[in-house]
Amino acid sequence: VSSNSIGLGDRYGGGILCQESLRVLKVWSTNFHTATAPSLRVEVWLNNTESGISEQATRDPDITQLVNFHAIANLFASKQGYSLPVLLVDKVSYRLSLDRNDTNIPGNWIIEFSDPVMGNRFGEEFVNLNVVGRACENNGVVSSQHSRRYTYGLGFGGQAWGQTGACVSSNPPKMDPVDCNAASALGGEVGTISATECPELCDNVCDSTNSFCHCATAMCMCKPGFTGADCSTDICSQS
């Protein structure tokens, strides 16, 4: 639903509001030129009856979309590739290929789903993913905690290509979970963000079903699809 249509355009910048959680899926490529790089073909199956990608072999996709190539900073940038939002629900699955006669995704590209920060805060998250030319673990049920070794803010170490990310043939181990209650390796202090919610700080009594009291802002943080000071307003019911 459009935020403008329910009077919340100023708060959400006129954006589209969703009741389901969205996460980012990134496909990092290498040695492509902006002028000649192909698009990424994304096929989506809706209303699946089980998790994973098994149903993709039984019927045509419900949605097909091309995602354009993007390079950061220059034509042959070290951070280049494709990105798209994905749903975390079992009933949706995705299939990725290059828009050149269903071309395989190269085995050394890095596929990155969500962020381990989200998994550490809200619990491990999953997306149903089929990457043409590669085998994704667990029948395509890809975890947000997949390996991210050799990656850093400005790019990737040479060992990263083909050795880290999701749907990698070497099947590297998941990232270690972060325990905010554990002693800090730097100073021996107890984790500084051990509290996951602080209900006593919020002036409004946050709706426990739809939100939690954010310790840093002392405000109710709403789950997707809800708004209001206490997050009790269902956006979709207002549309």
Rosetta silent file (secondary structure, phi, psi, omega in degrees, C-alpha in Angstrom):
SEQUENCE: VSSNSIGLGDRYGGGILCQESLRVLKVWSTNFHTATAPSLRVEVWLNNTESGISEQATRDPDITQLVNFHAIANLFASKQGYSLPVLLVDKVSYRLSLDRNDTNIPGNWIIEFSDPVMGNRFGEEFVNLNVVGRACENNGVVSSQHSRRYTYGLGFGGQAWGQTGACVSSNPPKMDPVDCNAASALGGEVGTISATECPELCDNVCDSTNSFCHCATAMCMCKPGFTGADCSTDICSQS
SCORE:     score description
SCORE:     0.000 S_00000001
   1 L     0.000  143.838  178.870    0.000    0.000    0.000 S_00000001
   2 E   -75.174  133.976  178.813    1.246    3.528   -0.742 S_00000001
   3 L   -63.257  -30.408  178.324    2.142    5.535    2.368 S_00000001
   4 H   -63.931  -35.546 -173.876    0.588    8.606    0.708 S_00000001
   5 H   -70.042  -18.415  179.856   -2.785    6.875    0.391 S_00000001
   6 H  -117.796   20.824  173.312   -3.120    6.436    4.167 S_00000001
   7 L    76.395   19.861 -179.517   -1.710    9.796    5.199 S_00000001
   8 L  -116.561   19.760 -176.888    1.812    8.601    6.128 S_00000001
   9 H   -60.688  -40.055 -179.326    3.655    9.929    3.094 S_00000001
  10 H   -65.931  -38.105 -177.200    5.694   12.492    5.055 S_00000001
  11 H   -71.394  -36.964 -175.008    6.853    9.911    7.575 S_00000001
  12 H  -112.710   18.673  174.945    7.868    7.286    4.980 S_00000001
  13 L    62.461   29.333  179.218    8.918    9.523    2.085 S_00000001
  14 L    72.032   13.838 -175.715    5.990    8.512   -0.097 S_00000001
  15 L   -77.973  174.000  176.763    7.248    4.912   -0.181 S_00000001
  16 E   -89.915  133.259 -178.309    5.372    1.648   -0.468 S_00000001
  17 L  -101.508  138.301 -177.832    4.636   -0.048    2.866 S_00000001
  18 L  -120.487  146.823  177.188    4.803   -3.827    3.272 S_00000001
  19 L   -93.315  -11.051  175.669    3.389   -6.078    5.958 S_00000001
  20 L  -104.542  148.597  179.829    6.034   -8.742    5.323 S_00000001
  21 L   -70.532  138.939  175.926    9.708   -8.283    6.162 S_00000001
  22 E  -114.206  144.438  173.266   12.056   -7.538    3.266 S_00000001
  23 E  -132.284  163.236 -177.991   15.787   -8.221    3.115 S_00000001
  24 E   -93.296  142.240  172.679   18.389   -7.488    0.455 S_00000001
  25 E  -119.043  121.633 -177.747   19.889  -10.122   -1.855 S_00000001
  26 E  -116.457  138.018  174.919   23.168   -9.105   -3.508 S_00000001
  27 E  -119.321  106.990 -177.734   25.006  -10.831   -6.345 S_00000001
  28 E   -90.301  123.057 -178.855   28.588   -9.541   -6.581 S_00000001
  29 E  -105.517  179.658  178.121   30.186  -10.016  -10.007 S_00000001
  30 L  -147.111  146.190  174.410   33.697   -9.442  -11.347 S_00000001
  31 L    64.616   29.806  173.373   35.294   -8.216  -14.593 S_00000001
  32 L  -101.401  150.658  175.167   32.119   -6.783  -16.113 S_00000001
  33 L  -105.968  139.190 -176.733   31.938   -3.462  -17.946 S_00000001
  34 L   -54.141  -37.338 -174.706   28.975   -1.191  -17.335 S_00000001
  35 L   -75.061  -23.515 -173.667   28.245   -0.845  -21.062 S_00000001
  36 L  -120.521   -2.161 -177.955   28.180   -4.561  -21.842 S_00000001
  37 L   -65.654  140.253  177.498   27.118   -6.330  -18.643 S_00000001
  38 L   -75.936  167.695  172.178   23.959   -8.454  -18.916 S_00000001
  39 L   -83.974  161.524  173.698   20.906   -8.038  -16.715 S_00000001
  40 E   -94.411  124.916  177.617   20.085  -10.466  -13.924 S_00000001
  41 E   -88.684  123.446  179.568   16.929  -12.491  -14.618 S_00000001
  42 E  -116.733  119.049  176.557   14.847  -12.973  -11.464 S_00000001
  43 E  -111.112  139.811 -173.511   11.953  -15.436  -11.526 S_00000001
  44 E  -127.202  131.673  173.763    9.562  -15.661   -8.586 S_00000001
  45 E  -108.464  126.402 -179.216    7.202  -18.440   -7.538 S_00000001
  46 L  -105.992  161.725  173.298    4.361  -17.436   -5.208 S_00000001
  47 L    56.773   38.988  174.228    2.016  -19.453   -2.994 S_00000001
  48 L   -68.531  152.803 -178.892    4.320  -22.457   -2.649 S_00000001
  49 L   -94.259   -7.786  178.961    3.060  -25.185   -0.336 S_00000001
  50 L  -150.074  161.068  179.412    6.490  -25.978    1.155 S_00000001
  51 L   -75.250  165.422 -177.488    9.841  -24.309    1.746 S_00000001
  52 L    94.819 -163.766 -173.159   12.724  -24.756   -0.669 S_00000001
  53 L  -120.199   11.021 -174.361   12.703  -24.753   -4.466 S_00000001
  54 H   -57.771  -37.720 -174.782   11.061  -28.107   -5.338 S_00000001
  55 H   -72.123  -13.528  179.279    7.918  -26.531   -6.783 S_00000001
  56 H   -63.631  -26.627 -179.446    9.900  -24.552   -9.368 S_00000001
  57 H   -80.534   -7.963 -173.664   10.192  -27.716  -11.459 S_00000001
  58 L  -102.983  -13.840 -178.150    6.414  -28.220  -11.549 S_00000001
  59 L  -159.684  166.270  179.727    5.156  -24.925  -12.991 S_00000001
  60 L   -73.587  156.404  178.523    6.119  -21.644  -14.624 S_00000001
  61 L   -66.596  153.546  177.049    7.121  -18.659  -12.458 S_00000001
  62 L   -81.319  -28.560 -177.412    4.454  -16.177  -11.415 S_00000001
  63 E  -139.960  138.964  171.678    6.748  -13.169  -11.943 S_00000001
  64 E  -129.725  130.383 -176.109    9.821  -12.527  -14.108 S_00000001
  65 E  -139.268  141.335  174.089   11.886   -9.359  -13.690 S_00000001
  66 E   -99.852  133.032  178.991   15.208   -8.121  -15.085 S_00000001
  67 E  -110.964  127.813 -176.511   17.565   -6.337  -12.672 S_00000001
  68 L   -74.135  152.635  176.337   20.144   -3.978  -14.142 S_00000001
  69 L   -72.606  146.997  178.800   23.881   -4.203  -13.488 S_00000001
  70 E  -141.415  134.545  176.262   25.454   -1.621  -11.172 S_00000001
  71 E  -122.370  137.616 -179.116   29.090   -0.689  -10.526 S_00000001
  72 L   -91.587  128.682  170.014   30.285    1.515   -7.680 S_00000001
  73 L    83.132  -45.925 -178.524   32.724    4.379   -8.375 S_00000001
  74 L  -153.942  174.995 -172.878   33.966    3.428  -11.859 S_00000001
  75 L   -62.679  -34.943  179.779   33.322    1.261  -14.929 S_00000001
  76 L  -113.234   42.714 -174.531   35.429   -1.656  -13.692 S_00000001
  77 L   -61.000  149.555  177.625   34.724   -1.178   -9.975 S_00000001
  78 L   -71.542  -23.798  175.033   35.690   -3.893   -7.507 S_00000001
  79 L  -107.733  101.684 -177.510   32.170   -3.704   -6.043 S_00000001
  80 E  -144.664  158.534  177.320   29.817   -4.425   -8.906 S_00000001
  81 E   146.139 -135.732 -170.715   26.828   -6.631   -9.571 S_00000001
  82 E  -142.468  152.247  175.688   23.113   -6.743   -8.793 S_00000001
  83 E  -147.671  151.134 -179.543   20.782   -6.303   -5.811 S_00000001
  84 E  -157.905  154.345  175.066   17.079   -6.827   -5.126 S_00000001
  85 E   -82.703  143.892  178.773   14.646   -7.043   -2.180 S_00000001
  86 E  -133.493  154.708  177.594   13.381  -10.497   -1.207 S_00000001
  87 E   -90.960  151.165 -178.352   10.686  -11.851    1.104 S_00000001
  88 L   -96.575    8.046 -173.192   11.462  -14.155    4.010 S_00000001
  89 L   -85.773  147.779 -179.207    8.261  -16.217    3.742 S_00000001
  90 L   -62.178  -28.158 -172.226    8.233  -19.963    2.959 S_00000001
  91 L   -78.646   -1.162 -178.548    5.587  -19.518    0.267 S_00000001
  92 L  -121.470  135.745  174.755    7.905  -17.525   -2.046 S_00000001
  93 E  -134.811  157.508 -173.939   10.973  -18.799   -3.913 S_00000001
  94 E  -126.656  148.990  175.071   13.419  -17.168   -6.340 S_00000001
  95 E  -131.330  126.210 -176.600   15.466  -18.317   -9.324 S_00000001
  96 E  -112.918  137.377  172.792   18.457  -16.285  -10.566 S_00000001
  97 E  -154.451  167.127  174.987   20.196  -16.456  -13.963 S_00000001
  98 E   -86.797  144.255 -174.810   21.887  -14.095  -16.388 S_00000001
  99 L   -79.720   56.843  175.500   19.716  -12.709  -19.174 S_00000001
 100 L  -138.941   76.574 -177.979   21.691  -14.429  -21.916 S_00000001
 101 L    56.493   46.770  175.991   19.702  -17.529  -22.817 S_00000001
 102 L    61.549   44.064 -175.523   19.389  -18.569  -19.172 S_00000001
 103 E   -69.309  143.939  178.357   23.127  -18.304  -18.558 S_00000001
 104 L   -62.906  150.821  168.807   24.637  -19.750  -15.397 S_00000001
 105 L   -80.553  121.725 -177.451   25.749  -17.551  -12.522 S_00000001
 106 L   -53.954  143.434 -175.403   29.570  -17.986  -12.418 S_00000001
 107 L   -67.472  -19.843 -179.126   30.805  -20.139   -9.552 S_00000001
 108 L   -93.112   -3.379  176.444   33.264  -17.530   -8.273 S_00000001
 109 L   -70.067  157.769 -177.813   30.678  -14.750   -7.829 S_00000001
 110 E  -106.783  123.182  178.213   29.640  -13.863   -4.288 S_00000001
 111 E  -107.316  124.551 -174.144   25.976  -14.168   -3.306 S_00000001
 112 E  -125.648  122.287 -179.848   25.039  -12.328   -0.130 S_00000001
 113 E  -114.128  127.528  177.444   21.654  -12.574    1.592 S_00000001
 114 L    56.122 -142.650 -175.765   20.533  -10.210    4.362 S_00000001
 115 L  -155.624  137.171  179.682   23.077   -9.438    7.076 S_00000001
 116 H   -61.360  -22.462  176.455   24.327  -11.411   10.105 S_00000001
 117 H   -60.359  -42.279  178.900   23.480   -8.387   12.251 S_00000001
 118 H   -65.236  -41.239 -179.904   19.784   -9.039   11.512 S_00000001
 119 H   -66.168  -37.267  178.824   20.212  -12.723   12.273 S_00000001
 120 H   -69.539  -33.017 -177.545   21.970  -12.030   15.566 S_00000001
 121 H   -82.685  -46.230 -172.361   19.266   -9.568   16.642 S_00000001
 122 H  -109.281   -2.979 -176.899   16.069  -11.249   15.419 S_00000001
 123 L   103.267  155.745 -177.849   17.190  -14.849   14.861 S_00000001
 124 L   -56.319  134.494 -178.317   18.452  -16.687   11.801 S_00000001
 125 L  -115.211  159.000 -174.806   16.516  -15.771    8.634 S_00000001
 126 E  -138.648  150.759  172.454   16.003  -17.734    5.423 S_00000001
 127 E  -133.927  146.068  178.649   15.180  -17.224    1.754 S_00000001
 128 E   -90.930  114.135 -167.777   14.261  -19.895   -0.819 S_00000001
 129 E  -137.338  132.845  174.904   16.811  -19.520   -3.604 S_00000001
 130 E  -121.387  118.318 -179.420   17.754  -21.336   -6.818 S_00000001
 131 E  -111.026  113.357 -176.366   20.897  -20.048   -8.582 S_00000001
 132 L   -60.395  127.715 -178.998   21.304  -21.419  -12.106 S_00000001
 133 L    92.531   -4.529 -179.394   24.670  -23.150  -12.461 S_00000001
 134 L  -137.334  157.668  179.731   25.189  -23.480   -8.720 S_00000001
 135 L  -107.658  119.777  177.427   23.840  -25.678   -5.931 S_00000001
 136 L   -91.995  143.749 -175.528   22.328  -23.932   -2.917 S_00000001
 137 H   -64.357  155.256  171.465   22.359  -25.722    0.413 S_00000001
 138 H    54.614   47.434  179.609   19.324  -27.407    2.011 S_00000001
 139 H    56.614   35.042  176.243   17.187  -27.578   -1.157 S_00000001
 140 H    87.629    5.343  177.857   17.635  -23.839   -1.645 S_00000001
 141 E   -87.497   97.641 -171.561   16.834  -22.730    1.917 S_00000001
 142 E   -95.591  133.641 -176.584   19.626  -20.152    2.312 S_00000001
 143 E   -91.054  147.710  174.761   20.547  -18.756    5.738 S_00000001
 144 L   -68.603  -15.732 -176.310   21.305  -15.126    6.591 S_00000001
 145 L   -97.249   18.579  179.876   24.291  -16.419    8.591 S_00000001
 146 L   -60.703  165.462 -176.100   26.149  -17.851    5.577 S_00000001
 147 L   -59.101  137.262  172.614   29.908  -17.312    5.308 S_00000001
 148 L  -131.133   26.710  179.868   31.166  -13.762    4.772 S_00000001
 149 L   -65.164  147.158  179.969   34.858  -14.420    5.286 S_00000001
 150 L    70.265   14.593  176.319   37.356  -12.296    3.318 S_00000001
 151 E  -109.236  149.225  178.299   34.773   -9.528    2.796 S_00000001
 152 E  -151.851  176.889 -169.418   35.100   -5.972    4.079 S_00000001
 153 L   -58.117  -38.871 -174.084   33.502   -2.559    3.561 S_00000001
 154 L   -95.204   -5.212 -179.320   35.374   -1.467    0.437 S_00000001
 155 E   167.121 -147.900 -175.002   35.548   -4.765   -1.394 S_00000001
 156 E  -134.977  141.543  173.232   36.659   -8.380   -1.207 S_00000001
 157 L   -71.016  158.368 -177.703   39.921  -10.130   -0.490 S_00000001
 158 L   -58.279  -28.649 -179.178   41.324  -12.315   -3.244 S_00000001
 159 L   -74.192  -13.579 -173.104   40.369  -15.458   -1.304 S_00000001
 160 L   -69.427  -37.515 -172.333   36.693  -14.451   -1.272 S_00000001
 161 L   -65.649  115.295 -179.042   35.851  -15.251   -4.889 S_00000001
 162 L    82.258    0.835 -175.713   34.336  -18.701   -5.007 S_00000001
 163 L  -122.571   -5.726 -178.120   35.086  -19.308   -1.315 S_00000001
 164 L  -143.777  168.888 -177.439   32.494  -17.285    0.576 S_00000001
 165 L    95.969 -170.175  179.251   28.833  -16.282    0.407 S_00000001
 166 L   -92.270  157.809  174.942   25.773  -18.446   -0.214 S_00000001
 167 L    58.200   47.043 -179.797   25.435  -21.324   -2.678 S_00000001
 168 L  -105.935  135.857 -175.542   29.189  -22.047   -2.777 S_00000001
 169 L   -61.956  -31.573 -179.796   30.423  -25.484   -3.842 S_00000001
 170 L   -75.219  -10.444  177.201   32.988  -25.609   -1.028 S_00000001
 171 L    49.700   60.262 -179.968   30.126  -25.136    1.485 S_00000001
 172 L   -64.706  154.187 -178.450   32.044  -22.925    3.965 S_00000001
 173 L   -67.153  157.148  177.892   30.772  -22.848    7.572 S_00000001
 174 L   -66.928  161.986  175.018   28.313  -20.228    8.743 S_00000001
 175 L   -67.246  145.043  177.944   29.474  -17.122   10.555 S_00000001
 176 L   -66.785  139.350  177.970   29.814  -17.554   14.309 S_00000001
 177 L   -67.092  151.204  177.590   26.894  -16.058   16.253 S_00000001
 178 L   -99.054  123.523  177.564   27.516  -12.881   18.233 S_00000001
 179 L  -103.752  104.655 -176.192   26.665  -13.090   21.929 S_00000001
 180 L   -68.840  -13.128  178.271   26.241   -9.539   23.208 S_00000001
 181 L   -87.774  -10.470 -177.914   26.330  -10.799   26.800 S_00000001
 182 L   -73.567  156.430  178.945   29.809  -12.270   26.375 S_00000001
 183 E   -65.989  140.491  179.030   32.847  -10.452   27.721 S_00000001
 184 L   -67.766  134.294  179.099   34.468   -8.059   25.275 S_00000001
 185 L   -68.679  -21.278 -177.492   37.723   -9.350   23.794 S_00000001
 186 L   -84.711  -45.013 -174.415   39.094   -5.817   23.920 S_00000001
 187 L  -125.755    1.003 -179.684   38.364   -4.741   27.458 S_00000001
 188 L    73.249   11.872 -178.442   36.850   -7.681   29.252 S_00000001
 189 L   -86.278  151.876  174.593   33.613   -5.738   29.699 S_00000001
 190 E   -65.363  144.544 -177.109   30.208   -7.303   29.531 S_00000001
 191 L   -44.965  134.982 -173.968   28.552   -6.698   26.146 S_00000001
 192 L   -81.633   -9.415  179.672   27.368   -3.118   25.813 S_00000001
 193 L  -125.641   41.059 -176.291   24.172   -3.994   23.945 S_00000001
 194 L   -67.048  -32.099 -179.778   23.028   -6.971   25.980 S_00000001
 195 L   -76.108  127.237  179.743   19.510   -5.611   26.453 S_00000001
 196 L   -92.264  -18.848  173.614   17.277   -6.429   23.496 S_00000001
 197 L  -158.484  153.048 -174.809   14.383   -4.259   24.675 S_00000001
 198 L  -135.392   73.616 -173.328   13.754   -1.712   27.425 S_00000001
 199 H   -57.194  -26.804 -177.961    9.997   -1.339   27.979 S_00000001
 200 H   -71.319  -13.613 -177.656   10.501    0.964   30.959 S_00000001
 201 H   -87.310  -20.351 -175.087   12.059    3.649   28.707 S_00000001
 202 L   -88.009  132.711  177.572    9.118    4.181   26.348 S_00000001
 203 L   -64.403  -38.838  177.603    6.434    6.714   27.218 S_00000001
 204 L   -89.945  146.796  174.923    3.921    4.659   25.252 S_00000001
 205 L   -80.465  107.423 -174.776    3.178    1.069   26.172 S_00000001
 206 L   -67.771  138.075  175.690    4.379   -0.701   23.053 S_00000001
 207 L   -64.495  111.312 -172.690    2.078   -3.316   21.544 S_00000001
 208 L   -65.463  -21.062  179.436    4.077   -6.457   22.391 S_00000001
 209 L   -78.418  -35.007 -170.837    2.698   -8.322   19.374 S_00000001
 210 L  -111.204    0.588 -173.065    3.659   -5.703   16.803 S_00000001
 211 E  -163.512  178.132  169.634    6.674   -3.902   18.295 S_00000001
 212 E  -146.659  159.853  178.928    9.332   -3.588   20.962 S_00000001
 213 E   -84.378  116.968 -177.689   10.743   -0.622   22.913 S_00000001
 214 L   -74.865  124.519 -174.333   14.036    0.408   21.317 S_00000001
 215 L   -65.222  -34.143 -175.494   16.680    0.922   24.018 S_00000001
 216 L   -79.491  -39.843 -175.395   18.591    3.658   22.178 S_00000001
 217 L   -96.374  -14.423 -175.885   15.689    5.819   20.970 S_00000001
 218 L    57.371   35.748  177.698   13.194    5.067   23.782 S_00000001
 219 L  -129.001  153.811  175.997   10.531    4.714   21.106 S_00000001
 220 E   -69.885  125.202  176.523    8.338    1.822   20.007 S_00000001
 221 E   -99.028  117.542 -173.006    9.877    0.147   16.961 S_00000001
 222 E   -83.648  144.507  169.941    7.129   -1.264   14.774 S_00000001
 223 L   -73.798  159.658 -179.736    7.240   -4.539   12.920 S_00000001
 224 L   -54.057  133.810  177.579    6.552   -4.349    9.139 S_00000001
 225 L    96.911    0.381 -178.576    2.933   -3.489    8.439 S_00000001
 226 E  -131.466  153.094 -178.971    2.244   -1.522   11.641 S_00000001
 227 E  -149.029 -177.823 -178.611    2.522    2.122   12.660 S_00000001
 228 L   102.972  164.306 -177.354    1.514    4.569   15.386 S_00000001
 229 L   -60.045  -34.402  179.110    3.105    5.663   18.653 S_00000001
 230 L  -110.474    6.934  176.645    2.485    2.215   20.167 S_00000001
 231 L    65.685   26.892 -178.884    2.521    0.348   16.810 S_00000001
 232 L   -91.076   -6.764 -177.312   -1.049   -0.854   17.234 S_00000001
 233 E   -89.339  120.033  177.051   -2.271    0.475   13.850 S_00000001
 234 E   -81.202  113.660 -175.031   -2.403   -2.128   11.072 S_00000001
 235 H   -59.078  -44.790 -175.878   -1.364   -0.285    7.896 S_00000001
 236 H   -64.408  -34.825  179.874   -3.165   -2.676    5.538 S_00000001
 237 H   -70.059  -18.024  179.607   -6.453   -2.367    7.408 S_00000001
 238 H   -90.126   -9.350 -175.519   -6.229    1.419    6.913 S_00000001
 239 L   -79.357    0.000    0.000   -5.764    1.236    3.131 S_00000001
